[in-house]
């Protein structure tokens, strides 16, 4: 058995699963400190009386902790950014395009040093160890212990970043060091931003992992803990401590993976309607399509992997006015502020209850809503959701749409322009199901010099590397399969270079517990 938990802006959902069967499900309000909601959800599953703690093999959690920290600018560690690239790149220093509130929260510790490479692999300037050491000493005197190191074109050559990390570690042995070639892709500013974001979350990652571990202990669970990544796979707690940025957008990803299991469709559009937003993504071979461009998190542009998701401000808690629905929402205060719960705010949930499509709260409290107004609001919601799905399409071919999430009752019927629309069983907790069934992944995304080898030999080597990465991360070797292969020739690099991206996934290897 596994337990899957997904922490959203409005609700915290949990499921108990035996293989692909859902044995119990719980939906609770997300609490202010979030972790308390996880404890409540676990207690709710225990109250169902369907399992003993010893029967649970693993607990998987998808969390918004780290995304919220960046968006709110809170609980971020002071962070130093070291960039290797002088005499180039001086005009645009690290964090140049960050919002002032975030740059101030991190302390503005920026260091430009020599190093880096040209786009064709030539060295811009030689690394100067004494320069790195002086920067590390200054960082230490400032009391900063989170360091982000980026080098120009490090995805092509990571040598300077690795050498700089060794120097910083020798001066600051207790520092948390994040390296850009391990996090982002080609594109200096975006890759550097992602690395700085990761570094400033390292202390919070320790706190969150410890809190979740304590929550499991409180519930009497000794099962290992895993967190959801934003590519639909899992990472263990030690990986989470090093790369908390990998959790960004794991909520929509979990919903899409859960929708794939519940609907039996591996290629479709998924609409996840929650309490605050509706997130629309595309599934390809059972996994979310990744964004091809940079993504914006709290005003910071970055280029690490993220699911290609388009969100609109329509959810169960969305405020309804004569002018339209949302985008503002009452969020986790829905049970206090919605009309059906005795509140004074007209929400999308009130509209669904007034239309007779849901039995939530006290229906008599929304009888006064005009029938024509209710119908018009539901039509508007269906039109906006359909328009968002249409914007995500990459071809005119018919595509099935799977609607999940607790707010999916906002779309009780068909979507304009789409013939095949389904709302599977357990749709309200698809996100928690996606977390529970997540697999272990391994990915290769780097530049290979083909040289005397053939293209197929290079791809085979990348496939093997991805498989080995998945096994090293905890996948059972016999279950690992390749789910994505992409290669793009790079004409401006020497050695007949090609950028290869390969993703492998496999089932989690469950170790025996004493």
C-alpha positions as CSV (number, residue, x, y, z in Angstrom):
1,X,0.0,0.0,0.0
2,X,1.0,3.6,-0.6
3,X,-0.3,6.9,0.6
4,X,-0.3,9.9,-1.7
5,X,-0.8,13.4,-0.5
6,X,-1.1,16.7,-2.5
7,X,-1.0,20.1,-0.8
8,X,-2.9,22.7,-2.7
9,X,-3.7,26.3,-2.1
10,X,-7.3,25.4,-0.9
11,X,-7.3,21.7,0.0
12,X,-4.9,19.0,1.1
13,X,-5.9,15.7,-0.5
14,X,-4.8,12.2,0.6
15,X,-5.4,8.7,-0.8
16,X,-4.6,5.2,0.3
17,X,-3.8,3.0,-2.6
18,X,-3.2,-0.7,-3.1
19,X,-1.6,-1.0,-6.5
20,X,-3.9,1.0,-8.8
21,X,-6.9,0.6,-6.5
22,X,-8.1,3.5,-4.3
23,X,-9.0,2.2,-0.9
24,X,-9.7,5.5,0.9
25,X,-9.6,9.2,0.1
26,X,-9.7,12.3,2.2
27,X,-10.0,16.0,1.4
28,X,-9.2,18.6,4.1
29,X,-8.6,22.3,4.1
30,X,-5.1,23.4,3.7
31,X,-3.9,25.0,7.0
32,X,-1.9,28.1,7.4
33,X,1.3,26.2,8.2
34,X,0.4,23.5,5.6
35,X,2.1,20.7,7.5
36,X,-0.8,20.5,10.0
37,X,-3.1,19.8,7.1
38,X,-0.9,16.8,6.2
39,X,-1.2,15.4,9.7
40,X,-5.0,15.9,9.5
41,X,-5.2,14.1,6.2
42,X,-3.2,11.2,7.5
43,X,-5.5,11.0,10.5
44,X,-8.5,11.0,8.2
45,X,-7.1,8.0,6.3
46,X,-6.4,6.2,9.5
47,X,-10.0,6.8,10.7
48,X,-11.2,5.0,7.6
49,X,-9.8,1.9,9.3
50,X,-8.5,0.3,6.1
51,X,-4.9,-0.2,7.0
52,X,-2.3,-0.5,9.7
53,X,0.9,1.7,9.6
54,X,3.0,-1.4,9.0
55,X,1.2,-2.1,5.7
56,X,2.2,1.2,4.1
57,X,5.3,0.8,2.0
58,X,5.8,4.5,1.1
59,X,4.3,8.0,1.4
60,X,4.5,10.4,-1.5
61,X,3.8,14.1,-1.0
62,X,3.4,16.9,-3.5
63,X,3.8,20.3,-1.9
64,X,3.4,24.0,-2.7
65,X,5.8,25.0,0.2
66,X,8.7,26.0,-2.0
67,X,6.7,27.7,-4.7
68,X,4.8,29.8,-2.1
69,X,8.1,30.8,-0.5
70,X,9.3,32.4,-3.7
71,X,6.0,34.0,-4.6
72,X,5.6,35.4,-1.1
73,X,9.3,36.3,-0.6
74,X,9.3,34.6,2.8
75,X,11.5,32.1,4.5
76,X,14.3,32.5,2.0
77,X,17.9,32.1,3.1
78,X,20.5,34.9,2.4
79,X,22.2,33.7,-0.8
80,X,25.5,34.5,-2.6
81,X,25.7,34.3,-6.4
82,X,29.1,33.6,-7.9
83,X,29.2,34.0,-11.7
84,X,32.2,32.8,-13.8
85,X,32.5,34.8,-16.9
86,X,34.7,37.9,-16.6
87,X,35.6,40.0,-18.6
88,X,32.3,39.1,-20.3
89,X,28.8,39.4,-18.8
90,X,29.7,42.4,-16.6
91,X,26.8,44.5,-18.0
92,X,24.1,42.2,-16.6
93,X,25.1,41.0,-13.1
94,X,23.3,38.2,-11.3
95,X,19.7,38.9,-10.2
96,X,19.6,42.0,-12.5
97,X,16.0,41.2,-13.6
98,X,14.6,40.1,-10.2
99,X,11.9,41.9,-8.3
100,X,13.4,44.3,-5.7
101,X,11.6,42.5,-2.9
102,X,13.2,39.1,-3.7
103,X,16.6,40.6,-4.4
104,X,16.5,42.3,-1.0
105,X,15.4,39.2,0.7
106,X,18.5,37.3,-0.5
107,X,20.8,40.1,0.6
108,X,22.4,41.2,-2.7
109,X,25.6,39.1,-2.4
110,X,26.9,39.1,-6.0
111,X,30.4,38.2,-7.2
112,X,31.7,38.3,-10.7
113,X,34.8,36.2,-11.3
114,X,36.9,35.1,-14.3
115,X,36.1,31.9,-16.1
116,X,33.4,30.6,-18.4
117,X,33.3,29.4,-22.0
118,X,32.3,30.8,-25.4
119,X,29.5,29.1,-27.3
120,X,32.0,27.1,-29.3
121,X,33.7,25.7,-26.3
122,X,36.7,28.1,-26.1
123,X,37.6,29.4,-22.7
124,X,36.6,33.0,-22.1
125,X,39.3,33.4,-19.4
126,X,41.1,31.0,-17.0
127,X,39.6,30.3,-13.6
128,X,41.4,32.2,-10.8
129,X,41.3,30.1,-7.7
130,X,42.5,33.0,-5.5
131,X,39.6,35.1,-6.8
132,X,37.1,32.4,-5.9
133,X,38.7,32.0,-2.4
134,X,38.5,35.7,-1.7
135,X,34.8,35.7,-2.7
136,X,34.1,32.7,-0.4
137,X,35.9,34.4,2.5
138,X,33.8,37.5,2.1
139,X,30.6,35.4,1.9
140,X,31.7,33.7,5.1
141,X,32.2,37.0,6.9
142,X,28.7,38.1,5.8
143,X,27.3,35.0,7.5
144,X,25.9,33.6,4.3
145,X,25.8,29.8,3.9
146,X,23.9,29.3,0.6
147,X,25.9,29.7,-2.6
148,X,24.8,29.5,-6.2
149,X,27.6,29.1,-8.8
150,X,27.0,29.7,-12.5
151,X,29.4,29.7,-15.4
152,X,28.9,30.9,-19.0
153,X,27.9,27.8,-21.1
154,X,28.4,25.4,-18.3
155,X,26.0,22.8,-19.9
156,X,28.7,22.5,-22.6
157,X,31.6,22.4,-20.1
158,X,31.0,22.1,-16.3
159,X,34.6,22.0,-15.3
160,X,34.9,25.5,-14.0
161,X,31.7,25.2,-11.9
162,X,33.0,22.0,-10.3
163,X,36.4,23.5,-9.6
164,X,34.9,26.6,-8.1
165,X,32.6,24.5,-5.9
166,X,35.6,22.7,-4.5
167,X,37.3,26.0,-3.6
168,X,34.2,27.4,-2.0
169,X,33.7,24.1,0.0
170,X,37.3,24.3,1.2
171,X,36.7,27.8,2.6
172,X,33.1,27.2,3.8
173,X,32.8,23.5,4.5
174,X,29.2,23.9,5.9
175,X,27.9,25.9,2.9
176,X,25.0,24.7,0.7
177,X,26.3,24.9,-2.9
178,X,24.1,24.8,-6.0
179,X,25.6,24.4,-9.5
180,X,23.8,25.8,-12.5
181,X,24.7,22.9,-14.9
182,X,22.9,20.5,-12.6
183,X,19.7,22.6,-12.6
184,X,19.1,24.7,-15.7
185,X,19.7,24.6,-19.4
186,X,21.5,26.8,-22.0
187,X,20.7,30.5,-21.4
188,X,22.9,32.1,-18.7
189,X,20.5,34.4,-16.9
190,X,17.6,31.9,-16.7
191,X,19.8,29.1,-15.7
192,X,21.6,31.3,-13.1
193,X,18.2,32.4,-11.8
194,X,17.0,28.8,-11.3
195,X,20.2,28.0,-9.4
196,X,19.9,31.0,-7.1
197,X,16.3,30.1,-6.4
198,X,17.4,26.6,-5.6
199,X,20.1,27.8,-3.3
200,X,17.9,30.2,-1.3
201,X,15.4,27.3,-0.6
202,X,18.0,24.9,0.8
203,X,17.5,25.8,4.4
204,X,13.7,25.7,4.0
205,X,14.1,22.3,2.4
206,X,15.7,21.0,5.5
207,X,12.9,22.4,7.6
208,X,10.1,21.0,5.4
209,X,11.6,17.6,5.0
210,X,12.0,17.4,8.8
211,X,8.4,18.6,9.3
212,X,7.0,16.0,7.0
213,X,9.1,13.3,8.6
214,X,7.7,14.3,12.0
215,X,4.2,14.3,10.6
216,X,4.6,10.7,9.5
217,X,6.0,9.8,12.9
218,X,3.1,11.4,14.6
219,X,0.8,9.3,12.5
220,X,2.7,6.1,13.4
221,X,4.1,5.6,9.9
222,X,7.6,4.3,9.4
223,X,7.4,4.1,5.7
224,X,10.0,6.0,3.6
225,X,9.0,9.5,2.4
226,X,9.2,10.8,-1.2
227,X,8.4,14.1,-2.7
228,X,6.9,14.7,-6.1
229,X,9.0,16.3,-8.8
230,X,7.5,18.5,-11.5
231,X,8.2,15.9,-14.3
232,X,5.9,13.3,-12.7
233,X,8.5,11.3,-10.9
234,X,9.7,11.0,-7.3
235,X,12.7,12.1,-5.3
236,X,13.8,10.9,-1.9
237,X,14.3,13.3,1.0
238,X,18.1,13.7,0.5
239,X,17.6,14.7,-3.1
240,X,14.8,17.1,-2.0
241,X,17.3,18.8,0.4
242,X,19.7,19.4,-2.5
243,X,17.2,20.4,-5.2
244,X,14.0,21.8,-3.7
245,X,13.4,23.7,-7.0
246,X,12.4,20.4,-8.6
247,X,9.1,20.5,-6.7
248,X,7.8,23.6,-8.5
249,X,4.5,22.9,-10.3
250,X,4.4,19.3,-9.0
251,X,0.7,19.8,-8.1
252,X,-0.5,20.1,-11.8
253,X,1.9,17.3,-12.7
254,X,0.4,15.0,-10.1
255,X,-3.1,15.8,-11.3
256,X,-2.2,14.9,-14.9
257,X,-0.6,11.6,-13.9
258,X,-3.6,10.8,-11.8
259,X,-5.9,11.6,-14.7
260,X,-3.9,9.3,-16.9
261,X,-4.5,6.4,-14.5
262,X,-8.1,7.1,-13.8
263,X,-9.1,7.6,-17.4
264,X,-6.9,5.0,-19.0
265,X,-5.7,7.7,-21.5
266,X,-2.0,8.4,-22.1
267,X,-2.4,11.1,-24.7
268,X,-5.0,13.7,-23.9
269,X,-5.7,17.2,-22.4
270,X,-6.2,17.4,-18.7
271,X,-8.1,20.1,-16.9
272,X,-7.5,20.2,-13.2
273,X,-10.0,22.5,-11.5
274,X,-9.2,23.3,-7.9
275,X,-10.4,25.8,-5.4
276,X,-8.4,28.7,-6.9
277,X,-7.3,28.0,-10.5
278,X,-7.9,25.7,-13.4
279,X,-4.7,24.2,-14.7
280,X,-4.6,22.8,-18.3
281,X,-1.8,20.6,-19.5
282,X,-1.2,17.9,-22.2
283,X,-0.3,14.3,-21.6
284,X,2.1,12.6,-24.0
285,X,2.8,8.9,-23.4
286,X,1.4,9.3,-19.9
287,X,3.6,12.1,-18.8
288,X,3.1,15.9,-18.9
289,X,4.4,17.8,-21.9
290,X,7.3,20.0,-20.8
291,X,7.5,23.8,-21.4
292,X,9.7,24.7,-24.3
293,X,10.4,28.3,-23.1
294,X,11.5,29.9,-19.9
295,X,9.0,30.0,-17.0
296,X,8.2,32.7,-14.6
297,X,8.1,32.0,-10.9
298,X,7.2,34.9,-8.7
299,X,8.7,37.4,-11.2
300,X,11.9,35.4,-11.7
301,X,12.6,34.0,-15.2
302,X,14.2,30.5,-15.2
303,X,14.7,27.6,-17.6
304,X,14.7,24.5,-15.5
305,X,12.3,21.8,-16.6
306,X,8.6,22.6,-15.9
307,X,5.4,21.1,-17.2
308,X,3.7,23.1,-19.9
309,X,0.7,24.3,-18.0
310,X,-1.7,27.2,-18.7
311,X,-3.7,28.4,-15.7
312,X,-6.7,30.6,-15.5
313,X,-8.3,32.0,-12.4
314,X,-11.4,29.8,-12.3
315,X,-12.0,27.4,-9.3
316,X,-14.5,26.4,-6.8
317,X,-13.6,29.3,-4.6
318,X,-13.6,31.9,-7.4
319,X,-15.7,35.0,-6.6
320,X,-18.6,35.6,-9.0
321,X,-19.8,39.0,-10.0
322,X,-22.0,40.4,-12.7
323,X,-18.9,41.1,-14.7
324,X,-17.5,37.5,-14.6
325,X,-15.9,34.8,-12.6
326,X,-12.6,35.2,-10.8
327,X,-9.7,35.5,-11.0
328,X,-9.7,36.2,-7.3
329,X,-10.7,33.4,-4.9
330,X,-11.7,33.0,-1.3
331,X,-9.2,30.0,-1.3
332,X,-9.2,27.9,1.9
333,X,-11.8,30.2,3.4
334,X,-14.5,28.7,1.1
335,X,-16.3,27.0,4.0
336,X,-16.6,30.3,5.8
337,X,-17.3,32.8,3.0
338,X,-19.4,30.9,0.4
339,X,-23.2,31.5,0.5
340,X,-24.0,27.7,0.9
341,X,-21.9,27.7,4.1
342,X,-23.6,30.8,5.6
343,X,-21.1,33.4,4.2
344,X,-21.7,36.6,2.3
345,X,-19.6,36.0,-0.9
346,X,-21.0,34.5,-4.1
347,X,-18.6,31.9,-5.3
348,X,-18.5,29.4,-8.2
349,X,-19.4,26.7,-5.7
350,X,-22.6,28.5,-4.9
351,X,-23.4,28.7,-8.7
352,X,-23.0,24.9,-9.1
353,X,-25.2,24.2,-6.1
354,X,-27.9,26.6,-7.3
355,X,-27.9,24.8,-10.7
356,X,-28.5,21.5,-8.9
357,X,-25.2,20.0,-10.1
358,X,-23.8,19.5,-6.6
359,X,-25.1,19.0,-3.1
360,X,-22.7,21.0,-0.9
361,X,-23.6,23.0,2.2
362,X,-27.2,24.4,2.5
363,X,-28.9,24.7,-0.9
364,X,-31.6,26.9,0.5
365,X,-29.1,29.7,0.9
366,X,-28.7,30.1,-2.8
367,X,-32.3,29.7,-4.0
368,X,-32.5,33.5,-4.4
369,X,-29.9,33.5,-7.2
370,X,-31.5,34.3,-10.6
371,X,-31.7,31.2,-12.8
372,X,-30.6,33.0,-15.9
373,X,-27.6,34.4,-14.1
374,X,-26.6,30.9,-12.9
375,X,-26.9,29.5,-16.4
376,X,-24.9,32.4,-17.9
377,X,-22.1,31.9,-15.3
378,X,-21.8,28.2,-16.0
379,X,-21.7,28.8,-19.8
380,X,-19.0,31.4,-19.3
381,X,-16.9,28.9,-17.2
382,X,-17.3,26.2,-19.9
383,X,-16.4,28.6,-22.7
384,X,-13.2,29.9,-20.8
385,X,-12.1,26.4,-20.0
386,X,-12.6,25.2,-23.6
387,X,-10.7,28.2,-24.9
388,X,-7.8,27.5,-22.6
389,X,-7.6,23.8,-23.7
390,X,-7.8,25.0,-27.3
391,X,-4.8,27.3,-26.7
392,X,-2.7,24.3,-25.5
393,X,-3.3,22.2,-28.7
394,X,-0.5,21.6,-31.1
395,X,-2.7,20.1,-33.9
396,X,-6.2,20.3,-35.2
397,X,-6.8,16.6,-34.6
398,X,-9.6,15.7,-32.1
399,X,-8.3,15.2,-28.6
400,X,-10.0,13.8,-25.5
401,X,-10.3,16.0,-22.5
402,X,-10.1,14.6,-18.9
403,X,-11.5,16.8,-16.2
404,X,-10.4,16.3,-12.6
405,X,-10.1,18.2,-9.3
406,X,-12.5,19.1,-6.6
407,X,-13.8,22.0,-8.6
408,X,-14.5,20.0,-11.8
409,X,-18.2,20.1,-11.1
410,X,-18.0,23.6,-12.4
411,X,-18.1,21.9,-15.9
412,X,-21.0,19.5,-15.5
413,X,-21.5,18.9,-19.2
414,X,-19.7,19.1,-22.5
415,X,-17.0,21.6,-23.5
416,X,-17.7,23.6,-26.6
417,X,-15.6,22.2,-29.5
418,X,-14.6,18.9,-27.8
419,X,-16.5,15.7,-28.4
420,X,-14.9,13.5,-25.9
421,X,-15.0,14.8,-22.3
422,X,-14.8,12.5,-19.3
423,X,-14.7,12.9,-15.5
424,X,-13.4,9.6,-14.1
425,X,-14.1,8.1,-10.7
426,X,-12.1,9.7,-7.8
427,X,-11.7,12.8,-9.9
428,X,-11.6,15.0,-6.8
429,X,-8.4,13.5,-5.6
430,X,-6.6,12.9,-8.9
431,X,-3.7,15.0,-7.6
432,X,-3.1,12.7,-4.6
433,X,-3.5,9.6,-6.8
434,X,-0.8,11.0,-9.1
435,X,1.5,11.4,-6.2
436,X,0.9,7.9,-5.0
437,X,1.6,6.2,-8.4
438,X,4.6,8.3,-9.3
439,X,7.6,6.5,-10.5
440,X,11.4,7.1,-10.2
441,X,13.0,8.9,-13.1
442,X,16.4,9.5,-14.6
443,X,17.2,12.2,-17.1
444,X,20.0,13.2,-19.4
445,X,20.0,16.6,-20.9
446,X,23.4,17.7,-22.2
447,X,25.6,18.2,-25.2
448,X,27.4,15.3,-26.8
449,X,30.2,15.5,-29.4
450,X,29.5,12.8,-32.0
451,X,33.0,12.7,-33.4
452,X,33.7,9.4,-35.0
453,X,30.5,7.8,-33.5
454,X,27.2,7.5,-35.3
455,X,24.1,9.4,-34.2
456,X,22.5,6.1,-33.0
457,X,25.6,5.2,-30.9
458,X,25.3,8.6,-29.1
459,X,21.6,8.1,-28.5
460,X,22.2,4.6,-27.1
461,X,24.9,6.0,-24.8
462,X,22.4,8.7,-23.6
463,X,19.7,6.1,-23.1
464,X,21.9,3.9,-21.0
465,X,23.0,6.9,-18.9
466,X,19.3,7.8,-18.3
467,X,18.5,4.2,-17.3
468,X,21.5,4.2,-14.9
469,X,20.4,7.5,-13.4
470,X,16.9,6.1,-12.8
471,X,18.3,3.0,-11.1
472,X,20.6,5.1,-9.0
473,X,17.7,7.2,-7.9
474,X,15.8,4.1,-6.7
475,X,14.1,2.5,-9.6
476,X,13.8,-1.3,-10.0
477,X,16.1,-2.1,-13.0
478,X,13.7,-4.5,-14.7
479,X,10.9,-1.9,-14.8
480,X,12.9,1.0,-16.3
481,X,11.7,2.2,-19.7
482,X,12.6,5.1,-22.0
483,X,9.6,7.5,-22.3
484,X,11.2,10.4,-24.2
485,X,14.1,10.9,-26.6
486,X,15.0,14.2,-28.2
487,X,18.2,15.2,-30.1
488,X,18.9,18.6,-31.7
489,X,22.1,19.2,-33.7
490,X,24.1,22.3,-32.6
491,X,25.9,23.6,-35.7
492,X,28.0,26.2,-33.8
493,X,29.8,23.8,-31.5
494,X,32.9,21.8,-32.6
495,X,32.9,18.0,-32.9
496,X,29.6,17.7,-34.7
497,X,27.8,18.4,-31.4
498,X,24.2,17.5,-30.6
499,X,22.1,18.3,-27.6
500,X,20.4,15.0,-26.4
501,X,17.6,14.8,-23.9
502,X,16.5,11.3,-22.7
503,X,14.1,10.5,-19.9
504,X,13.7,7.1,-18.3
505,X,11.2,6.0,-15.6
506,X,10.8,2.9,-13.5
507,X,8.8,1.6,-10.6
508,X,10.0,2.5,-7.1
509,X,12.3,-0.2,-5.5
510,X,10.9,-0.8,-2.1
511,X,13.6,-1.8,0.4
512,X,12.7,-4.3,3.1
513,X,12.0,-2.6,6.5
514,X,12.9,-4.2,9.8
